[in-house]
C-alpha cells in the first residue's frame, strides 16, 4: 500500500512540475493554445463561399435575340452573375483575359435561320481556367445557360410561325423545337484542369517553404543551445557572413529537394511544365530564400526551441488554410485575401500554377512581392542576429 502511495505521489509531483513550467511561460501557452484558435476563428469568420461565376453574353447583331441580360433570367444569387452583354466575341474574350469575367456565352448570328433549317443551334460557352474546381462549377452551369437561351429562341420561333401562318414555311423537326440549342463548352487554357497538376504545385510550394523555414529556424536555436553564440562573440565572423553562410547551405539542400520533387511531378505524375527553366528556378529560389529568412527571424524573436517549433507549425497551419491549397482565396473576405498575400507560399502557388500550366505569368507583380519578402526577411534576420551578438558581447 505504501509503495502505491509513493508511486502516486511521484506521478503528481511530475504533474505539478510540468503544470508550473507551462503556467510560468504564458507566451508558450498563448502560442500553443491561442494560435490555432485564432487561425480557425479567422478562417471561419472570413469564409464567404464560392463567389458567383461572372458571365458576359455575346449577342451578335441580327440574331433577333434580346440584348437585355434580364430577359434570360440567368442571374442566380451566389451561382451566376451577368456582368454585361456585347456584340463582339473578341471583346468578350478580352474580358476573360483581364479577369473581369469568368465565362462568355455566345449565340450564333444566324440562330433563327439554323432553327428554320431544322438544325440544332450550338451555344458556345468559353472560359479560361486551370482550376479543376472552377472547371466543374462552370460545367454544371452549361445546362441552365442553354435552357434559358432555349426559351428565348422558342419565343422567336413561335413569333415567326405566327407571322408566317398560312405560308409555305416549313417547321423544324420536333426534337429541334424541344431543344433548339446545345451547349458547347471550350476551355481556352493551354492545359487541361487536373487535380494532381493544380494542387500538386501548391503542395510543392508548401513543402519547400516549410522545409526551408524549419531549417533556418532550428539552425539558430541549435546554435544557441550548443553555445555557438558564445563562440561567435570572439570569432572573427560577422553577422552578415553568418547569415550568408546559412543561406547558401540551406539553398543548396532545399534546392536539391525541390529539383527532385519537380522531376517527380513531371515524369511520374505528368504535370506539364510549359514555362522555360529560368523563371521556374527564379520562383523557387525566391521562395526558399524568403522562407529561410522567415525561419531565422522567428528563431531570433523567440527564447526557446519549443516556441520555435510551435510558431513554425502555426505558419504551416496558416499556409494550408490561406495559401490557396485547401480552399481558393476567392472564397474568403477581401481583407483576408490581402493578408494572405504576405505568405511566401501564396505567391509561389499562384506563380507556379501560371508558369507550369500556362507557360507564362499574367501577374508579374508576384515576383516583385516575393523579392520584397526576400529583402525584408533577410534584413530582419541580419539585424536581429547582429543585435543578438552585440548583446552577448
MIRO-490118 format. One record per residue (C-alpha): x, y, z; residue in three letters. Coordinates in nm, 2 decimals, always signed. Each point is the difference from the previous one (the first is absolute). Example, Ala and Ser with C-alpha at 12.3 -4.5 7.8 and 13.67 -1.06 7.14 Angstrom:
{X = +1.23 Y = -0.45 Z = +0.78 resn = ALA}
{X = +0.14 Y = +0.34 Z = -0.07 resn = SER}
! end
This chain:
{X = +0.00 Y = +0.00 Z = +0.00 resn = UNK}
{X = +0.28 Y = +0.24 Z = +0.09 resn = UNK}
{X = +0.17 Y = -0.08 Z = -0.33 resn = UNK}
{X = -0.31 Y = +0.09 Z = -0.20 resn = UNK}
{X = -0.03 Y = +0.33 Z = +0.19 resn = UNK}
{X = +0.37 Y = +0.08 Z = -0.07 resn = UNK}
{X = -0.06 Y = -0.06 Z = -0.38 resn = UNK}
{X = -0.31 Y = +0.22 Z = +0.00 resn = UNK}
{X = +0.19 Y = +0.27 Z = +0.19 resn = UNK}
{X = +0.29 Y = +0.00 Z = -0.25 resn = UNK}
{X = -0.25 Y = +0.01 Z = -0.29 resn = UNK}
{X = -0.18 Y = +0.30 Z = +0.14 resn = UNK}
{X = +0.33 Y = +0.17 Z = +0.07 resn = UNK}
{X = +0.09 Y = -0.03 Z = -0.37 resn = UNK}
{X = -0.35 Y = +0.13 Z = -0.09 resn = UNK}
{X = +0.04 Y = +0.30 Z = +0.23 resn = UNK}
{X = +0.35 Y = +0.07 Z = -0.13 resn = UNK}
{X = -0.11 Y = +0.00 Z = -0.37 resn = UNK}
{X = -0.31 Y = +0.21 Z = +0.08 resn = UNK}
{X = +0.21 Y = +0.26 Z = +0.17 resn = UNK}
{X = +0.24 Y = +0.01 Z = -0.30 resn = UNK}
{X = -0.28 Y = +0.07 Z = -0.24 resn = UNK}
{X = -0.17 Y = +0.25 Z = +0.23 resn = UNK}
{X = +0.33 Y = +0.19 Z = +0.05 resn = UNK}
{X = +0.04 Y = +0.03 Z = -0.37 resn = UNK}
{X = -0.32 Y = +0.17 Z = -0.12 resn = UNK}
{X = +0.14 Y = +0.09 Z = -0.34 resn = UNK}
{X = +0.05 Y = -0.37 Z = -0.07 resn = UNK}
{X = -0.35 Y = -0.08 Z = +0.12 resn = UNK}
{X = -0.14 Y = +0.28 Z = -0.22 resn = UNK}
{X = +0.18 Y = -0.13 Z = -0.30 resn = UNK}
{X = -0.11 Y = -0.35 Z = +0.06 resn = UNK}
{X = -0.36 Y = +0.06 Z = +0.07 resn = UNK}
{X = -0.10 Y = +0.34 Z = -0.13 resn = UNK}
{X = +0.19 Y = -0.03 Z = -0.33 resn = UNK}
{X = -0.21 Y = -0.28 Z = -0.15 resn = UNK}
{X = -0.32 Y = +0.15 Z = +0.14 resn = UNK}
{X = +0.07 Y = +0.34 Z = -0.16 resn = UNK}
{X = +0.08 Y = -0.17 Z = -0.34 resn = UNK}
{X = -0.32 Y = -0.20 Z = +0.02 resn = UNK}
{X = -0.20 Y = +0.30 Z = +0.10 resn = UNK}
{X = +0.13 Y = +0.21 Z = -0.28 resn = UNK}
{X = -0.07 Y = -0.29 Z = -0.24 resn = UNK}
{X = -0.36 Y = -0.03 Z = +0.11 resn = UNK}
{X = -0.08 Y = +0.37 Z = +0.01 resn = UNK}
{X = +0.17 Y = +0.08 Z = -0.33 resn = UNK}
{X = -0.14 Y = -0.29 Z = -0.20 resn = UNK}
{X = -0.27 Y = +0.13 Z = -0.24 resn = UNK}
{X = -0.04 Y = -0.30 Z = -0.24 resn = UNK}
{X = +0.03 Y = -0.03 Z = -0.37 resn = UNK}
{X = -0.05 Y = +0.34 Z = -0.17 resn = UNK}
{X = -0.25 Y = +0.00 Z = -0.29 resn = UNK}
{X = +0.13 Y = -0.08 Z = -0.34 resn = UNK}
{X = +0.02 Y = +0.33 Z = -0.20 resn = UNK}
{X = -0.14 Y = -0.05 Z = -0.35 resn = UNK}
{X = +0.00 Y = +0.23 Z = -0.30 resn = UNK}
{X = -0.26 Y = -0.06 Z = -0.28 resn = UNK}
{X = +0.10 Y = +0.03 Z = -0.36 resn = UNK}
{X = -0.32 Y = +0.09 Z = -0.20 resn = UNK}
{X = +0.10 Y = +0.05 Z = -0.37 resn = UNK}
{X = -0.17 Y = +0.27 Z = -0.19 resn = UNK}
{X = -0.29 Y = -0.14 Z = -0.21 resn = UNK}
{X = -0.05 Y = -0.31 Z = +0.22 resn = UNK}
{X = -0.34 Y = +0.14 Z = +0.11 resn = UNK}
{X = +0.08 Y = -0.10 Z = +0.36 resn = UNK}
{X = -0.06 Y = +0.25 Z = +0.27 resn = UNK}
{X = +0.32 Y = +0.19 Z = +0.12 resn = UNK}
{X = -0.14 Y = +0.07 Z = +0.34 resn = UNK}
{X = +0.16 Y = -0.24 Z = +0.25 resn = UNK}
{X = -0.32 Y = +0.00 Z = +0.22 resn = UNK}
{X = -0.19 Y = -0.16 Z = -0.29 resn = UNK}
{X = +0.18 Y = -0.33 Z = +0.06 resn = UNK}
{X = -0.06 Y = -0.04 Z = +0.37 resn = UNK}
{X = +0.35 Y = -0.12 Z = +0.05 resn = UNK}
{X = +0.10 Y = +0.20 Z = +0.31 resn = UNK}
{X = +0.00 Y = -0.25 Z = +0.28 resn = UNK}
{X = +0.11 Y = +0.12 Z = +0.35 resn = UNK}
{X = +0.33 Y = -0.16 Z = +0.09 resn = UNK}
{X = +0.03 Y = -0.20 Z = -0.32 resn = UNK}
{X = -0.01 Y = +0.21 Z = -0.32 resn = UNK}
{X = +0.02 Y = +0.37 Z = -0.07 resn = UNK}
{X = -0.03 Y = +0.17 Z = -0.33 resn = UNK}
{X = +0.26 Y = +0.28 Z = -0.02 resn = UNK}
{X = -0.10 Y = +0.13 Z = -0.35 resn = UNK}
{X = -0.08 Y = -0.07 Z = -0.36 resn = UNK}
{X = +0.19 Y = +0.07 Z = -0.32 resn = UNK}
{X = -0.03 Y = -0.06 Z = -0.37 resn = UNK}
{X = +0.37 Y = -0.07 Z = -0.04 resn = UNK}
{X = +0.14 Y = -0.34 Z = +0.08 resn = UNK}
{X = +0.36 Y = +0.12 Z = +0.02 resn = UNK}
{X = -0.10 Y = +0.28 Z = +0.25 resn = UNK}
{X = -0.16 Y = -0.27 Z = +0.22 resn = UNK}
{X = +0.32 Y = -0.21 Z = -0.02 resn = UNK}
{X = +0.20 Y = +0.30 Z = +0.11 resn = UNK}
{X = -0.22 Y = +0.02 Z = +0.31 resn = UNK}
{X = +0.10 Y = -0.36 Z = +0.07 resn = UNK}
{X = +0.37 Y = +0.08 Z = -0.03 resn = UNK}
{X = -0.01 Y = +0.31 Z = +0.22 resn = UNK}
{X = -0.20 Y = -0.18 Z = +0.27 resn = UNK}
{X = -0.31 Y = +0.21 Z = -0.01 resn = UNK}
{X = -0.21 Y = -0.31 Z = -0.11 resn = UNK}
{X = +0.02 Y = -0.37 Z = +0.06 resn = UNK}
{X = -0.19 Y = -0.13 Z = -0.29 resn = UNK}
{X = -0.15 Y = +0.12 Z = -0.33 resn = UNK}
{X = -0.32 Y = -0.13 Z = -0.15 resn = UNK}
{X = -0.02 Y = +0.06 Z = -0.38 resn = UNK}
{X = -0.31 Y = -0.06 Z = -0.21 resn = UNK}
{X = +0.04 Y = -0.03 Z = -0.38 resn = UNK}
{X = -0.09 Y = +0.29 Z = -0.22 resn = UNK}
{X = -0.23 Y = -0.22 Z = -0.22 resn = UNK}
{X = -0.19 Y = -0.17 Z = +0.28 resn = UNK}
{X = -0.34 Y = +0.04 Z = -0.16 resn = UNK}
{X = +0.11 Y = -0.12 Z = -0.34 resn = UNK}
{X = +0.16 Y = -0.31 Z = +0.16 resn = UNK}
{X = -0.32 Y = -0.08 Z = +0.18 resn = UNK}
{X = -0.21 Y = +0.05 Z = -0.31 resn = UNK}
{X = +0.23 Y = -0.23 Z = -0.18 resn = UNK}
{X = -0.06 Y = -0.27 Z = +0.26 resn = UNK}
{X = +0.35 Y = +0.02 Z = +0.15 resn = UNK}
{X = +0.08 Y = +0.01 Z = +0.37 resn = UNK}
{X = +0.17 Y = +0.32 Z = +0.10 resn = UNK}
{X = +0.34 Y = -0.03 Z = +0.17 resn = UNK}
{X = +0.02 Y = +0.24 Z = +0.30 resn = UNK}
{X = +0.38 Y = +0.06 Z = +0.06 resn = UNK}
{X = +0.12 Y = +0.03 Z = +0.36 resn = UNK}
{X = +0.36 Y = +0.10 Z = +0.03 resn = UNK}
{X = +0.21 Y = +0.03 Z = +0.32 resn = UNK}
{X = +0.37 Y = +0.01 Z = +0.09 resn = UNK}
{X = +0.10 Y = -0.19 Z = +0.31 resn = UNK}
{X = +0.24 Y = -0.26 Z = +0.12 resn = UNK}
{X = -0.18 Y = -0.04 Z = +0.33 resn = UNK}
{X = -0.19 Y = -0.33 Z = +0.00 resn = UNK}
{X = -0.25 Y = +0.12 Z = +0.26 resn = UNK}
{X = -0.10 Y = +0.30 Z = -0.20 resn = UNK}
{X = -0.01 Y = -0.21 Z = -0.31 resn = UNK}
{X = -0.25 Y = -0.23 Z = +0.16 resn = UNK}
{X = -0.22 Y = +0.29 Z = +0.12 resn = UNK}
{X = +0.00 Y = +0.15 Z = -0.35 resn = UNK}
{X = -0.09 Y = -0.34 Z = -0.16 resn = UNK}
{X = -0.30 Y = -0.03 Z = +0.23 resn = UNK}
{X = -0.12 Y = +0.34 Z = -0.11 resn = UNK}
{X = -0.01 Y = -0.10 Z = -0.37 resn = UNK}
{X = -0.34 Y = -0.17 Z = +0.01 resn = UNK}
{X = -0.19 Y = +0.29 Z = +0.16 resn = UNK}
{X = +0.17 Y = +0.25 Z = -0.23 resn = UNK}
{X = -0.11 Y = -0.19 Z = -0.30 resn = UNK}
{X = -0.35 Y = -0.04 Z = +0.14 resn = UNK}
{X = -0.04 Y = +0.37 Z = +0.05 resn = UNK}
{X = +0.11 Y = +0.08 Z = -0.36 resn = UNK}
{X = -0.24 Y = -0.28 Z = -0.12 resn = UNK}
{X = -0.28 Y = +0.19 Z = +0.15 resn = UNK}
{X = +0.08 Y = +0.32 Z = -0.20 resn = UNK}
{X = +0.05 Y = -0.19 Z = -0.32 resn = UNK}
{X = -0.33 Y = -0.19 Z = +0.04 resn = UNK}
{X = -0.17 Y = +0.34 Z = +0.05 resn = UNK}
{X = +0.16 Y = +0.12 Z = -0.33 resn = UNK}
{X = -0.10 Y = -0.31 Z = -0.18 resn = UNK}
{X = -0.36 Y = +0.03 Z = +0.12 resn = UNK}
{X = -0.02 Y = +0.36 Z = -0.10 resn = UNK}
{X = +0.14 Y = -0.08 Z = -0.34 resn = UNK}
{X = -0.24 Y = -0.28 Z = -0.04 resn = UNK}
{X = -0.30 Y = +0.23 Z = +0.08 resn = UNK}
{X = +0.12 Y = +0.25 Z = -0.25 resn = UNK}
{X = +0.05 Y = -0.26 Z = -0.27 resn = UNK}
{X = -0.32 Y = -0.20 Z = +0.07 resn = UNK}
{X = -0.16 Y = -0.11 Z = -0.32 resn = UNK}
{X = +0.33 Y = +0.03 Z = -0.19 resn = UNK}
{X = +0.21 Y = -0.29 Z = -0.13 resn = UNK}
{X = +0.27 Y = +0.05 Z = +0.27 resn = UNK}
{X = +0.10 Y = -0.34 Z = +0.14 resn = UNK}
{X = +0.01 Y = -0.06 Z = +0.37 resn = UNK}
{X = +0.32 Y = -0.16 Z = +0.16 resn = UNK}
{X = -0.01 Y = -0.36 Z = +0.12 resn = UNK}
{X = -0.17 Y = -0.06 Z = +0.34 resn = UNK}
{X = +0.33 Y = -0.09 Z = +0.17 resn = UNK}
{X = +0.15 Y = +0.34 Z = -0.11 resn = UNK}
{X = -0.31 Y = +0.19 Z = +0.12 resn = UNK}
{X = +0.03 Y = -0.18 Z = +0.33 resn = UNK}
{X = +0.38 Y = +0.08 Z = +0.04 resn = UNK}
{X = +0.10 Y = +0.26 Z = -0.26 resn = UNK}
{X = +0.35 Y = +0.05 Z = +0.16 resn = UNK}
{X = +0.27 Y = -0.21 Z = +0.14 resn = UNK}
{X = +0.29 Y = +0.14 Z = +0.21 resn = UNK}
{X = +0.35 Y = -0.05 Z = -0.12 resn = UNK}
{X = +0.26 Y = +0.09 Z = +0.27 resn = UNK}
{X = +0.35 Y = +0.09 Z = -0.09 resn = UNK}
{X = +0.29 Y = +0.06 Z = +0.24 resn = UNK}
{X = +0.24 Y = +0.24 Z = -0.15 resn = UNK}
{X = +0.28 Y = -0.09 Z = +0.25 resn = UNK}
{X = +0.30 Y = -0.17 Z = -0.16 resn = UNK}
{X = -0.02 Y = -0.30 Z = +0.24 resn = UNK}
{X = -0.29 Y = -0.22 Z = +0.12 resn = UNK}
{X = -0.11 Y = +0.07 Z = +0.36 resn = UNK}
{X = +0.13 Y = -0.29 Z = +0.21 resn = UNK}
{X = -0.01 Y = -0.04 Z = +0.38 resn = UNK}
{X = +0.35 Y = -0.15 Z = +0.02 resn = UNK}
{X = +0.16 Y = +0.27 Z = -0.21 resn = UNK}
{X = -0.19 Y = +0.30 Z = +0.15 resn = UNK}
{X = +0.03 Y = -0.10 Z = +0.37 resn = UNK}
{X = +0.34 Y = -0.18 Z = -0.04 resn = UNK}
{X = +0.16 Y = +0.34 Z = -0.08 resn = UNK}
{X = -0.15 Y = +0.14 Z = +0.32 resn = UNK}
{X = +0.12 Y = -0.29 Z = +0.21 resn = UNK}
{X = +0.35 Y = +0.04 Z = -0.15 resn = UNK}
{X = +0.01 Y = +0.37 Z = +0.10 resn = UNK}
{X = -0.12 Y = -0.09 Z = +0.35 resn = UNK}
{X = +0.26 Y = -0.28 Z = +0.05 resn = UNK}
{X = +0.29 Y = +0.23 Z = -0.11 resn = UNK}
{X = -0.12 Y = +0.29 Z = +0.22 resn = UNK}
{X = -0.04 Y = -0.22 Z = +0.31 resn = UNK}
{X = +0.33 Y = -0.18 Z = -0.06 resn = UNK}
{X = +0.20 Y = +0.32 Z = -0.05 resn = UNK}
{X = -0.17 Y = +0.17 Z = +0.29 resn = UNK}
{X = +0.06 Y = -0.29 Z = +0.23 resn = UNK}
{X = +0.37 Y = -0.03 Z = -0.09 resn = UNK}
{X = +0.05 Y = +0.37 Z = +0.05 resn = UNK}
{X = -0.18 Y = +0.01 Z = +0.33 resn = UNK}
{X = +0.15 Y = -0.31 Z = +0.15 resn = UNK}
{X = +0.35 Y = +0.10 Z = -0.11 resn = UNK}
{X = -0.01 Y = +0.32 Z = +0.21 resn = UNK}
{X = -0.15 Y = -0.18 Z = +0.31 resn = UNK}
{X = +0.26 Y = -0.28 Z = -0.03 resn = UNK}
{X = +0.28 Y = +0.26 Z = +0.00 resn = UNK}
{X = -0.15 Y = +0.15 Z = +0.32 resn = UNK}
{X = -0.05 Y = -0.33 Z = +0.17 resn = UNK}
{X = +0.35 Y = -0.13 Z = -0.08 resn = UNK}
{X = +0.17 Y = +0.32 Z = +0.10 resn = UNK}
{X = +0.11 Y = +0.10 Z = -0.35 resn = UNK}
{X = -0.11 Y = +0.36 Z = +0.07 resn = UNK}
{X = +0.26 Y = +0.02 Z = +0.27 resn = UNK}
{X = +0.26 Y = -0.11 Z = -0.24 resn = UNK}
{X = -0.11 Y = +0.25 Z = -0.26 resn = UNK}
{X = +0.05 Y = +0.28 Z = +0.25 resn = UNK}
{X = +0.37 Y = -0.03 Z = -0.04 resn = UNK}
{X = +0.02 Y = -0.16 Z = -0.34 resn = UNK}
{X = +0.09 Y = +0.23 Z = -0.30 resn = UNK}
{X = -0.33 Y = -0.08 Z = -0.16 resn = UNK}
{X = -0.25 Y = +0.29 Z = -0.06 resn = UNK}
{X = -0.38 Y = -0.04 Z = +0.01 resn = UNK}
{X = -0.03 Y = +0.06 Z = -0.37 resn = UNK}
{X = +0.26 Y = -0.28 Z = -0.08 resn = UNK}
{X = -0.18 Y = -0.24 Z = +0.23 resn = UNK}
{X = -0.34 Y = +0.08 Z = -0.16 resn = UNK}
{X = +0.15 Y = -0.04 Z = -0.35 resn = UNK}
{X = +0.16 Y = -0.33 Z = +0.09 resn = UNK}
{X = -0.32 Y = -0.14 Z = +0.14 resn = UNK}
{X = -0.20 Y = +0.12 Z = -0.31 resn = UNK}
{X = +0.25 Y = -0.17 Z = -0.24 resn = UNK}
{X = -0.01 Y = -0.33 Z = +0.19 resn = UNK}
{X = -0.38 Y = -0.02 Z = +0.02 resn = UNK}
{X = -0.06 Y = +0.13 Z = -0.35 resn = UNK}
{X = +0.21 Y = -0.30 Z = -0.13 resn = UNK}
{X = -0.17 Y = -0.25 Z = +0.23 resn = UNK}
{X = -0.36 Y = +0.12 Z = -0.06 resn = UNK}
{X = +0.07 Y = +0.06 Z = -0.37 resn = UNK}
{X = +0.11 Y = -0.36 Z = -0.05 resn = UNK}
{X = -0.33 Y = -0.11 Z = +0.16 resn = UNK}
{X = -0.19 Y = +0.24 Z = -0.22 resn = UNK}
{X = +0.17 Y = -0.13 Z = -0.32 resn = UNK}
{X = -0.08 Y = -0.36 Z = +0.10 resn = UNK}
{X = -0.37 Y = +0.08 Z = +0.07 resn = UNK}
{X = -0.04 Y = +0.19 Z = -0.33 resn = UNK}
{X = +0.15 Y = -0.29 Z = -0.19 resn = UNK}
{X = -0.23 Y = -0.24 Z = +0.19 resn = UNK}
{X = -0.31 Y = +0.21 Z = -0.08 resn = UNK}
{X = +0.09 Y = +0.03 Z = -0.37 resn = UNK}
{X = +0.12 Y = -0.35 Z = -0.08 resn = UNK}
{X = -0.21 Y = -0.21 Z = +0.23 resn = UNK}
{X = -0.33 Y = +0.21 Z = +0.03 resn = UNK}
{X = +0.02 Y = +0.16 Z = -0.35 resn = UNK}
{X = -0.02 Y = +0.36 Z = +0.14 resn = UNK}
{X = +0.08 Y = +0.22 Z = -0.30 resn = UNK}
{X = +0.27 Y = +0.27 Z = +0.02 resn = UNK}
{X = -0.08 Y = +0.25 Z = -0.28 resn = UNK}
{X = +0.23 Y = +0.28 Z = +0.12 resn = UNK}
{X = +0.37 Y = +0.01 Z = -0.07 resn = UNK}
{X = +0.24 Y = -0.11 Z = +0.28 resn = UNK}
{X = +0.11 Y = +0.35 Z = +0.09 resn = UNK}
{X = -0.32 Y = +0.14 Z = +0.15 resn = UNK}
{X = -0.08 Y = -0.33 Z = +0.18 resn = UNK}
{X = +0.35 Y = -0.01 Z = +0.16 resn = UNK}
{X = -0.03 Y = +0.37 Z = +0.09 resn = UNK}
{X = -0.34 Y = -0.05 Z = +0.16 resn = UNK}
{X = +0.11 Y = -0.28 Z = +0.23 resn = UNK}
{X = +0.33 Y = +0.17 Z = +0.08 resn = UNK}
{X = -0.19 Y = +0.30 Z = +0.13 resn = UNK}
{X = -0.24 Y = -0.22 Z = +0.19 resn = UNK}
{X = +0.28 Y = -0.19 Z = +0.17 resn = UNK}
{X = +0.20 Y = +0.32 Z = +0.09 resn = UNK}
{X = -0.32 Y = +0.17 Z = +0.14 resn = UNK}
{X = -0.09 Y = -0.32 Z = +0.20 resn = UNK}
{X = +0.35 Y = -0.02 Z = +0.15 resn = UNK}
{X = -0.01 Y = +0.36 Z = +0.10 resn = UNK}
{X = -0.34 Y = -0.05 Z = +0.16 resn = UNK}
{X = +0.12 Y = -0.30 Z = +0.20 resn = UNK}
{X = +0.31 Y = +0.18 Z = +0.12 resn = UNK}
{X = -0.21 Y = +0.30 Z = +0.10 resn = UNK}
{X = -0.24 Y = -0.22 Z = +0.20 resn = UNK}
{X = +0.30 Y = -0.17 Z = +0.18 resn = UNK}
{X = +0.16 Y = +0.33 Z = +0.09 resn = UNK}
{X = -0.32 Y = +0.15 Z = +0.13 resn = UNK}
{X = -0.07 Y = -0.30 Z = +0.24 resn = UNK}
{X = +0.18 Y = -0.13 Z = +0.30 resn = UNK}
{X = -0.04 Y = -0.38 Z = -0.02 resn = UNK}
{X = +0.00 Y = -0.28 Z = -0.24 resn = UNK}
{X = -0.35 Y = -0.10 Z = +0.08 resn = UNK}
{X = -0.13 Y = +0.34 Z = -0.09 resn = UNK}
{X = +0.18 Y = -0.01 Z = -0.33 resn = UNK}
{X = -0.16 Y = -0.34 Z = -0.08 resn = UNK}
{X = -0.35 Y = +0.13 Z = +0.10 resn = UNK}
{X = +0.04 Y = +0.32 Z = -0.21 resn = UNK}
{X = +0.12 Y = -0.21 Z = -0.30 resn = UNK}
{X = -0.30 Y = -0.22 Z = +0.03 resn = UNK}
{X = -0.23 Y = +0.30 Z = +0.02 resn = UNK}
{X = +0.15 Y = +0.14 Z = -0.32 resn = UNK}
{X = -0.06 Y = -0.34 Z = -0.16 resn = UNK}
{X = -0.36 Y = +0.00 Z = +0.12 resn = UNK}
{X = -0.06 Y = +0.35 Z = -0.13 resn = UNK}
{X = +0.16 Y = -0.09 Z = -0.33 resn = UNK}
{X = -0.22 Y = -0.30 Z = -0.05 resn = UNK}
{X = -0.32 Y = +0.20 Z = +0.08 resn = UNK}
{X = +0.09 Y = +0.32 Z = -0.17 resn = UNK}
{X = +0.27 Y = -0.08 Z = -0.26 resn = UNK}
{X = -0.25 Y = -0.13 Z = -0.27 resn = UNK}
{X = +0.05 Y = -0.37 Z = +0.08 resn = UNK}
{X = -0.31 Y = -0.09 Z = +0.20 resn = UNK}
{X = -0.24 Y = +0.26 Z = -0.14 resn = UNK}
{X = +0.03 Y = +0.25 Z = -0.28 resn = UNK}
{X = +0.07 Y = +0.35 Z = +0.14 resn = UNK}
{X = -0.30 Y = +0.15 Z = -0.19 resn = UNK}
{X = -0.23 Y = -0.17 Z = +0.25 resn = UNK}
{X = +0.13 Y = +0.22 Z = +0.28 resn = UNK}
{X = -0.08 Y = +0.36 Z = +0.10 resn = UNK}
{X = +0.22 Y = +0.26 Z = -0.18 resn = UNK}
{X = +0.20 Y = +0.10 Z = +0.31 resn = UNK}
{X = +0.12 Y = -0.36 Z = +0.05 resn = UNK}
{X = +0.08 Y = -0.03 Z = -0.37 resn = UNK}
{X = +0.23 Y = +0.30 Z = +0.04 resn = UNK}
{X = +0.16 Y = -0.14 Z = +0.32 resn = UNK}
{X = +0.06 Y = -0.34 Z = -0.16 resn = UNK}
{X = +0.21 Y = +0.17 Z = -0.27 resn = UNK}
{X = +0.27 Y = +0.05 Z = +0.27 resn = UNK}
{X = +0.06 Y = -0.37 Z = +0.02 resn = UNK}
{X = +0.28 Y = -0.12 Z = -0.23 resn = UNK}
{X = -0.19 Y = -0.31 Z = -0.09 resn = UNK}
{X = -0.29 Y = +0.20 Z = -0.13 resn = UNK}
{X = +0.21 Y = +0.18 Z = -0.26 resn = UNK}
{X = +0.19 Y = -0.32 Z = -0.09 resn = UNK}
{X = -0.32 Y = -0.20 Z = -0.05 resn = UNK}
{X = -0.16 Y = +0.26 Z = -0.23 resn = UNK}
{X = +0.32 Y = +0.05 Z = -0.20 resn = UNK}
{X = +0.07 Y = -0.37 Z = -0.01 resn = UNK}
{X = -0.34 Y = -0.08 Z = -0.14 resn = UNK}
{X = +0.04 Y = +0.27 Z = -0.27 resn = UNK}
{X = +0.35 Y = -0.11 Z = -0.10 resn = UNK}
{X = -0.06 Y = -0.37 Z = +0.00 resn = UNK}
{X = -0.35 Y = -0.01 Z = -0.15 resn = UNK}
{X = -0.01 Y = +0.31 Z = -0.21 resn = UNK}
{X = +0.36 Y = +0.05 Z = -0.10 resn = UNK}
{X = +0.01 Y = +0.37 Z = +0.11 resn = UNK}
{X = -0.11 Y = +0.22 Z = +0.28 resn = UNK}
{X = -0.27 Y = +0.25 Z = -0.02 resn = UNK}
{X = +0.07 Y = +0.13 Z = +0.35 resn = UNK}
{X = +0.37 Y = +0.10 Z = -0.03 resn = UNK}
{X = -0.04 Y = +0.22 Z = +0.31 resn = UNK}
{X = +0.01 Y = -0.32 Z = +0.21 resn = UNK}
{X = +0.37 Y = -0.04 Z = -0.09 resn = UNK}
{X = +0.05 Y = +0.35 Z = +0.14 resn = UNK}
{X = -0.20 Y = -0.09 Z = +0.31 resn = UNK}
{X = +0.22 Y = -0.31 Z = +0.06 resn = UNK}
{X = +0.31 Y = +0.21 Z = -0.06 resn = UNK}
{X = -0.13 Y = +0.26 Z = +0.26 resn = UNK}
{X = -0.05 Y = -0.28 Z = +0.25 resn = UNK}
{X = +0.35 Y = -0.13 Z = -0.06 resn = UNK}
{X = +0.15 Y = +0.35 Z = +0.07 resn = UNK}
{X = -0.21 Y = +0.07 Z = +0.30 resn = UNK}
{X = +0.04 Y = -0.34 Z = +0.17 resn = UNK}
{X = +0.38 Y = -0.02 Z = -0.08 resn = UNK}
{X = +0.05 Y = +0.35 Z = +0.15 resn = UNK}
{X = -0.21 Y = -0.10 Z = +0.30 resn = UNK}
{X = +0.20 Y = -0.32 Z = +0.06 resn = UNK}
{X = +0.33 Y = +0.19 Z = -0.04 resn = UNK}
{X = -0.10 Y = +0.29 Z = +0.24 resn = UNK}
{X = -0.13 Y = -0.24 Z = +0.26 resn = UNK}
{X = +0.31 Y = -0.22 Z = -0.01 resn = UNK}
{X = +0.22 Y = +0.31 Z = +0.01 resn = UNK}
{X = -0.19 Y = +0.13 Z = +0.31 resn = UNK}
{X = +0.02 Y = -0.35 Z = +0.16 resn = UNK}
{X = +0.38 Y = -0.02 Z = -0.05 resn = UNK}
{X = +0.05 Y = +0.36 Z = +0.13 resn = UNK}
{X = -0.21 Y = -0.06 Z = +0.31 resn = UNK}
{X = +0.22 Y = -0.31 Z = +0.08 resn = UNK}
{X = +0.32 Y = +0.20 Z = -0.03 resn = UNK}
! end
